[in-house]
Amino acid sequence: MGLEEDIEEIREEISNTPYNKSTEAHIGRLKAKLAEMKEKLENQSSAGGGQGYAVEKTGDATVALVGFPSVGKSTLINALTNADSETGEYEFTTLNVNPGMLKYKGANIQILDVPGLIEGAAGGRGGGKEVLSVVRTADLVVFMLSVFEIDRYERLQEELYANKIRLDTTPPNLSINKKGKGGINVTKSDSVDLDEETIKGVLREHGFVNAEVTLRGETTIDELIDGIMKNRVYLPSIVAVNKADLIDKDYLPTVEENLREVGLDPDEVTYISAEAEKGLDALKEEMWEALGLIRIYMDKPGRGVDYEEPLILREGDTIDDAIHELGAKLDERFRFARVSGPSAKHDEQQVGRDHVLKDEDVLRIIAQR
């Protein structure tokens, strides 16, 4: 029996086994074995090579537009950026990844118009693996749906999941330290519902014999496997519903119901018309928020505060992060900083490297001469 048949057999056994506490450890071992087999099959199928999409990441952040063919991605990227992506009312207009640069709030946000996905993309159909490899390098996924084809959202999610892209979640709080002997010892917090034997069984299927394992937080078997495999990518996502200008008020409740059926809150998606360039300001703001970007206005000696070209950082970044962005020489000469704005207790507050900055802070670096 070949590897593909083995995979299908395990899938069938998992689907036919009811999940409960008595079967949890068995299902855990099956899922772990399945993940290893799928990885092996993928490595075999990619051994012959294949042409991917090489896109150099530039700017302060990268956004991937993901959708099925002819949903309007090329029209949108042309409206948002300086790109020149061919558009047409037929499938597969975009045959290469086409990058464009959106300038917003002083930031340069690279937007990738990737070829439209088709079902089975993660398995290689329509060059899907190459497309999805580009999505994995992005900082944000923007799902683009036609207002008349909301149901495709679930299929897009499935394709990304099959290509090891995990959306709107974080890696499990998992620590594994190999040791020379003593078997597998598990330490877990009270919030971990998986029993110890399930965790050990999953680890053994992945080749661990002797290890100290610590697991915290609510974690499913699939999430545990993701943490062990270490080749998953965790990305935020937002949803843009295109062609909203083509629906009338009577059809809007149907659209909202369709969104709820695929797990989307109608109030949290962004309705746009790429063709009519409507709703684009709201979409830009949604991308900005989802990327977690912040603007830091630099107070430059002798020149005052530069409000035109802010330093772009991420939420949670510190003075130390700002220094590293500004250059190695400044890092060596740094003495302290003065901050005014949302993160400061008062204007010109003197702070050190660990001070956490906030959007629209004014920052002055004091360095040794």
Phi and psi in degrees as a GROMACS rama.xvg file:
@    title "Ramachandran Plot"
@    xaxis  label "Phi"
@    yaxis  label "Psi"
@TYPE xy
-79.2841  172.07  GLY-2
-62.3136  -40.6204  LEU-3
-63.0656  -39.1173  GLU-4
-68.0965  -38.7582  GLU-5
-61.1381  -42.317  ASP-6
-61.6511  -45.8168  ILE-7
-64.0533  -36.261  GLU-8
-65.1829  -42.1304  GLU-9
-67.966  -41.0456  ILE-10
-57.294  -43.0767  ARG-11
-66.1799  -39.4825  GLU-12
-65.5184  -39.8646  GLU-13
-62.7661  -45.5126  ILE-14
-67.353  -26.7707  SER-15
-91.9495  -3.67448  ASN-16
-100.556  117.158  THR-17
-64.7435  139.038  PRO-18
-90.3308  121.303  TYR-19
-155.895  -179.899  ASN-20
-61.7915  -32.8225  LYS-21
-74.53  -24.4029  SER-22
-104.673  -3.61689  THR-23
-56.5941  -47.2793  GLU-24
-63.9226  -40.0488  ALA-25
-64.3903  -46.3718  HIS-26
-63.7495  -37.4742  ILE-27
-59.534  -45.0017  GLY-28
-64.8852  -40.6385  ARG-29
-62.3022  -45.3122  LEU-30
-65.3913  -37.7876  LYS-31
-65.7073  -42.4032  ALA-32
-64.5176  -40.0296  LYS-33
-62.3099  -43.2029  LEU-34
-61.8986  -41.6008  ALA-35
-65.832  -41.1337  GLU-36
-65.5806  -43.213  MET-37
-63.2777  -37.6957  LYS-38
-64.2969  -42.2197  GLU-39
-64.1615  -43.4096  LYS-40
-63.7769  -41.3779  LEU-41
-63.4191  -40.8572  GLU-42
-65.1442  -36.9216  ASN-43
-65.7498  -43.9581  GLN-44
-71.5647  -24.1622  SER-45
-96.4943  0.530792  SER-46
-64.7096  -28.3578  ALA-47
-79.6503  0.629007  GLY-48
87.0491  -155.888  GLY-49
143.081  146.56  GLY-50
-85.4011  124.181  GLN-51
-102.477  -174.922  GLY-52
-105.696  114.461  TYR-53
-94.3209  111.279  ALA-54
-125.558  120.811  VAL-55
-77.3101  127.748  GLU-56
-76.7702  127.018  LYS-57
-134.453  168.754  THR-58
83.2679  -166.372  GLY-59
-90.1801  -19.6424  ASP-60
-164.603  159.392  ALA-61
-125.462  132.19  THR-62
-117.357  134.068  VAL-63
-106.537  123.888  ALA-64
-84.9239  118.372  LEU-65
-118.711  129.078  VAL-66
-173.303  168.964  GLY-67
-75.0961  164.603  PHE-68
-56.4083  147.106  PRO-69
64.3216  27.6667  SER-70
-88.9611  -12.4854  VAL-71
110.48  17.2949  GLY-72
-62.8613  -44.0539  LYS-73
-64.2951  -40.3257  SER-74
-62.8933  -40.4988  THR-75
-66.0345  -46.3184  LEU-76
-65.2315  -33.8032  ILE-77
-65.5414  -35.0612  ASN-78
-74.9253  -30.4649  ALA-79
-88.1436  -28.9421  LEU-80
-133.286  -171.404  THR-81
-93.7735  15.6809  ASN-82
-73.5936  164.373  ALA-83
-132.801  78.1146  ASP-84
-96.588  130.079  SER-85
-62.0465  137.51  GLU-86
-124.002  155.302  THR-87
-172.968  158.978  GLY-88
-90.0371  50.2346  GLU-89
-152.134  163.058  TYR-90
-74.1396  154.481  GLU-91
59.4514  39.8105  PHE-92
-63.5605  -45.3791  THR-93
-87.1905  115.463  THR-94
-105.474  -10.3849  LEU-95
-132.025  157.543  ASN-96
-69.0642  127.19  VAL-97
-117.159  109.231  ASN-98
-88.1194  147.602  PRO-99
-139.634  161.719  GLY-100
-116.76  118.901  MET-101
-94.9473  125.364  LEU-102
-99.7237  117.322  LYS-103
-146.664  125.317  TYR-104
53.6681  35.8114  LYS-105
84.6769  -3.33407  GLY-106
-99.6812  151.062  ALA-107
-104.05  109.306  ASN-108
-109.115  113.603  ILE-109
-77.2018  127.856  GLN-110
-116.629  127.868  ILE-111
-104.398  118.523  LEU-112
-90.1222  97.6571  ASP-113
-91.8895  153.704  VAL-114
-54.2604  144.163  PRO-115
-59.5828  131.359  GLY-116
-73.424  153.749  LEU-117
-125.892  163.143  ILE-118
-61.5057  135.784  GLU-119
90.3612  10.2727  GLY-120
-59.7175  -42.3747  ALA-121
-63.5671  -24.3304  ALA-122
-88.0339  0.25466  GLY-123
111.342  -6.60688  GLY-124
-66.1689  138.206  ARG-125
60.8114  29.4384  GLY-126
67.9879  23.7281  GLY-127
-61.0069  -37.1006  GLY-128
-61.8211  -40.8287  LYS-129
-65.881  -41.2388  GLU-130
-61.7983  -48.1682  VAL-131
-67.3024  -27.7202  LEU-132
-64.647  -31  SER-133
-72.2197  -41.0753  VAL-134
-59.0225  -36.8425  VAL-135
-61.5372  -23.8554  ARG-136
-87.6045  -6.55859  THR-137
-78.3454  167.777  ALA-138
-99.5581  -16.2501  ASP-139
-153.449  139.814  LEU-140
-104.773  126.709  VAL-141
-108.736  108.245  VAL-142
-75.8582  127.391  PHE-143
-111.623  117.565  MET-144
-117.314  146.222  LEU-145
-77.8978  141.177  SER-146
-60.728  -19.6096  VAL-147
-96.791  -1.30207  PHE-148
-137.6  51.5662  GLU-149
-62.035  -32.61  ILE-150
-60.9719  -18.5604  ASP-151
-70.6032  -13.5458  ARG-152
-57.3806  -44.7471  TYR-153
-62.6858  -38.1347  GLU-154
-69.4811  -36.49  ARG-155
-64.0114  -44.1416  LEU-156
-59.1795  -42.7519  GLN-157
-62.1789  -40.1498  GLU-158
-64.3599  -42.6663  GLU-159
-67.5102  -39.9249  LEU-160
-62.077  -42.0894  TYR-161
-65.3196  -21.5977  ALA-162
-99.5395  23.3633  ASN-163
69.092  25.4749  LYS-164
-99.917  120.481  ILE-165
-107.253  123.791  ARG-166
-101.976  138.218  LEU-167
54.6011  38.6356  ASP-168
-148.403  176.366  THR-169
-123.872  158.774  THR-170
-61.175  151.964  PRO-171
-64.15  150.617  PRO-172
-80.4487  82.688  ASN-173
-126.894  132.386  LEU-174
-128.763  128.128  SER-175
-127.198  121.017  ILE-176
-121.559  115.109  ASN-177
-68.5111  149.781  LYS-178
-139.456  172.113  LYS-179
-78.4179  -29.9922  GLY-180
-158.204  177.684  LYS-181
98.7082  0.802457  GLY-182
74.1129  -158.903  GLY-183
-104.058  121.109  ILE-184
-108.033  128.224  ASN-185
-112.714  128.365  VAL-186
-116.499  125.4  THR-187
-137.787  151.498  LYS-188
-78.6367  165.516  SER-189
-62.4323  -24.4017  ASP-190
-79.4108  -7.81397  SER-191
-81.7072  116.514  VAL-192
-84.67  -23.8387  ASP-193
-64.3377  136.67  LEU-194
-81.749  166.137  ASP-195
-62.4551  -40.4306  GLU-196
-66.4059  -34.1303  GLU-197
-63.804  -46.1001  THR-198
-62.5262  -45.3546  ILE-199
-63.1064  -42.3349  LYS-200
-62.0252  -42.3242  GLY-201
-62.4099  -43.7867  VAL-202
-63.556  -41.9911  LEU-203
-63.2826  -38.8066  ARG-204
-63.1661  -24.0398  GLU-205
-95.9909  13.0309  HIS-206
93.0792  6.076  GLY-207
-85.8087  130.298  PHE-208
-114.124  -47.5727  VAL-209
-126.157  117.959  ASN-210
-163.448  151.689  ALA-211
-99.7386  120.719  GLU-212
-120.255  131.401  VAL-213
-124.447  128.525  THR-214
-132.319  128.986  LEU-215
-128.447  152.005  ARG-216
85.7735  162.737  GLY-217
-64.4937  122.47  GLU-218
-140.14  130.281  THR-219
-89.53  170.832  THR-220
-60.107  -44.785  ILE-221
-61.7242  -40.001  ASP-222
-67.8776  -37.0647  GLU-223
-61.6916  -45.5231  LEU-224
-61.9925  -41.9294  ILE-225
-56.6562  -44.3508  ASP-226
-64.8944  -34.7279  GLY-227
-73.1828  -39.967  ILE-228
-67.4718  -33.2026  MET-229
62.9899  16.9424  LYS-230
-122.256  22.8268  ASN-231
-90.2332  148.604  ARG-232
-114.273  130.921  VAL-233
-108.839  117.197  TYR-234
-131.638  145.084  LEU-235
-77.2547  160.491  PRO-236
-144.959  154.622  SER-237
-135.352  168.062  ILE-238
-124.883  128.692  VAL-239
-112.056  125.62  ALA-240
-100.628  110.203  VAL-241
-90.0463  163.389  ASN-242
67.1644  28.0347  LYS-243
-66.325  -20.6053  ALA-244
-73.5304  -11.5238  ASP-245
-91.7793  -3.38372  LEU-246
-102.147  148.863  ILE-247
-98.1365  170.781  ASP-248
-61.1442  -32.1328  LYS-249
-67.4117  -26.3844  ASP-250
-88.8457  -14.8405  TYR-251
-57.8782  -44.0885  LEU-252
-58.4187  -32.7247  PRO-253
-66.6739  -42.5405  THR-254
-60.3874  -45.3008  VAL-255
-63.9985  -38.7848  GLU-256
-66.4517  -40.1987  GLU-257
-62.2746  -37.595  ASN-258
-65.1991  -44.9036  LEU-259
-62.0592  -36.2297  ARG-260
-64.518  -25.0604  GLU-261
-103.692  15.6189  VAL-262
84.1733  18.7929  GLY-263
-108.235  138.343  LEU-264
-83.3637  119.68  ASP-265
-55.2236  -26.9507  PRO-266
-80.5182  -10.2548  ASP-267
-107.16  -6.05611  GLU-268
-89.9234  161.961  VAL-269
-110.411  119.289  THR-270
-86.1318  128.853  TYR-271
-137.851  166.36  ILE-272
-131.733  104.88  SER-273
-63.7755  -38.2933  ALA-274
-66.751  -44.8539  GLU-275
-89.8269  -2.1058  ALA-276
55.7615  47.9049  GLU-277
-110.921  143.465  LYS-278
79.5897  5.97217  GLY-279
-73.1475  -33.5359  LEU-280
-63.4512  -41.3115  ASP-281
-64.2871  -38.8206  ALA-282
-65.5762  -41.8646  LEU-283
-59.2255  -43.8456  LYS-284
-65.5405  -38.9082  GLU-285
-62.1928  -41.617  GLU-286
-63.927  -44.1007  MET-287
-57.7403  -47.7665  TRP-288
-64.8624  -43.3596  GLU-289
-67.1202  -32.5003  ALA-290
-75.5437  -19.0127  LEU-291
68.7463  34.4698  GLY-292
-82.7749  148.973  LEU-293
-133.738  152.024  ILE-294
-103.73  130.289  ARG-295
-118.391  118.226  ILE-296
-88.837  120.941  TYR-297
-85.3532  129.351  MET-298
-90.6994  102.494  ASP-299
-94.4724  132.446  LYS-300
-54.337  125.412  PRO-301
79.2633  -7.95118  GLY-302
-122.064  -8.63867  ARG-303
80.4616  -165.019  GLY-304
-85.5473  129.061  VAL-305
-92.123  101.637  ASP-306
-91.5816  -8.0242  TYR-307
-83.3461  -40.7361  GLU-308
-126.768  81.2522  GLU-309
-69.9593  158.64  PRO-310
-77.9999  126.756  LEU-311
-99.4272  120.68  ILE-312
-125.412  -173.215  LEU-313
-112.347  154.387  ARG-314
-53.9092  134.397  GLU-315
92.6515  -9.82332  GLY-316
-69.284  152.816  ASP-317
-113.085  177.945  THR-318
-55.4879  -39.1983  ILE-319
-60.5437  -41.4107  ASP-320
-63.571  -40.3988  ASP-321
-62.8642  -41.8605  ALA-322
-61.174  -44.2658  ILE-323
-64.0098  -35.468  HIS-324
-67.9341  -32.0858  GLU-325
-81.2894  -17.5416  LEU-326
129.331  151.5  GLY-327
-63.916  -35.8189  ALA-328
-63.3128  -39.4781  LYS-329
-67.4452  -33.3788  LEU-330
-59.3366  -42.7577  ASP-331
-70.1436  -29.9929  GLU-332
-98.6916  -2.05828  ARG-333
-61.8829  133.331  PHE-334
-109.739  -58.1312  ARG-335
-163.16  178.694  PHE-336
-131.844  158.336  ALA-337
-121.153  132.115  ARG-338
-126.306  135.087  VAL-339
-123.678  144.881  SER-340
126.974  -162.11  GLY-341
-56.079  -32.784  PRO-342
-89.2329  -7.08805  SER-343
-94.8645  145.316  ALA-344
-73.852  -27.5645  LYS-345
-158.264  163.599  HIS-346
-58.8278  142.463  ASP-347
60.6565  32.7652  GLU-348
-64.2077  131.877  GLN-349
-83.1956  126.861  GLN-350
-135.877  164.133  VAL-351
-105.064  -167.321  GLY-352
-63.9182  -28.2248  ARG-353
-89.7919  3.12021  ASP-354
-67.151  128.659  HIS-355
-85.207  125.84  VAL-356
-88.0774  158.246  LEU-357
-129.749  163.986  LYS-358
-56.2646  131.255  ASP-359
71.0437  23.8096  GLU-360
-66.3735  151.887  ASP-361
-106.357  126.632  VAL-362
-123.417  132.233  LEU-363
-125.029  125.503  ARG-364
-94.0665  128.13  ILE-365
-102.337  117.191  ILE-366
-123.694  158.264  ALA-367
-70.8844  145.872  GLN-368
